[in-house]
Amino acid sequence: MAVRHYTLDFNLSTAVDPASTVSGLLSIFHEQELTETIHDTDGHGYLATFVGKNGRFVVLRVHSQGLVTVDLQFYEDDDIAQLDNLLNALENKLKVLLNGNITRIKKLPALLRGAKVDRYWPTADGRLIEYDIDKVVYEEDSEYQNIKILHSQQYGNILVLDGDVNLAESDSAYTQAITGSGKENYAGKEVLILGGGDGGILAELVKQKPKMITMVEIDQKVIDGCKKYMRKTCGDILDNLKGDCYQILVQDCVPLLKKYVQEGRTFDYVINDLTAIPISTSPEEDSTWEFLRLILDLSIKVLHPSGKYFTQGNSANLTEALNLFEERLGRLSCPVDFRKEVVCVPSYLEQWVFYTAWKK
């Protein structure tokens, strides 16, 4: 079961008399067999709810500050043409009743709530995005996270981890940015990828004939889903855990990094594709920031003196979090310089920041 939620807003230059406005609308509601209930607002304008057949529900509010809002909720299988007629009739009647007093009219597309396929995902900076998702092609709960792969008509299949949009088949810009935007020569080099379970980075870098790529991904179920449903991103690279110039280790990267540090092993490139910078700088995010600091410190320690470290940041709008990350870069046990690049990743629908760091 799902509910369609329509909204219609009228911004007014001056407040209006609720009684005269509402009385002019009642005939429209009655024609749809909607019965009203008036609620006490304690002097804050007018509020009425209307209930009708098939579970139809309408909220009409005339605010005392010069705003009229109408909310309509109907079940998904209701007569959409009839509902559109109701909404249009309300809009046209209000235009007549409020003639000369309207500064703006806003009618948004219906919000589909409770649908089997979730189309709504927030951006990192808190804006709501409606994707053109039409089906769930893969969903599993691993011991680490919830994994979904959703199909979008525009972006192809999209990997979503714990409700966070990670990568779509359209997002080659992400892969290019986190590997140096085509400015690096990986031929004959040792490369370490942290995370990257979608296989996009690995598939791109093996084309450049590196000496060896070691990819460390903790979640086998991410690999399983992506090798079947993200083929436009990973090709066939995830079909085998070992190849001529790569190996995929399914394990926690932290103990492995510590082992590499003890052994003195180094890499020409370290690519951190584990997680974005936390969006919050509040104490509740301290554990995530501590994990990020640990990965940063260990990654720089296994970086060859002339090597480079690549990672994603977060939304370009999250300046406070990005500034905090840059401060952390300045406090590592091994001093580093860095630069950043802002890239448009198609399915993110926001500008995304990537970092390159190297030892001083």
Summary of the structure (lengths in Angstrom):
residues: 360
radius of gyration: 26.8
end to end distance: 58.6
largest distance: 81.6
contacts: 1116
relative contact order: 0.10
helix: 30%
strand: 39%
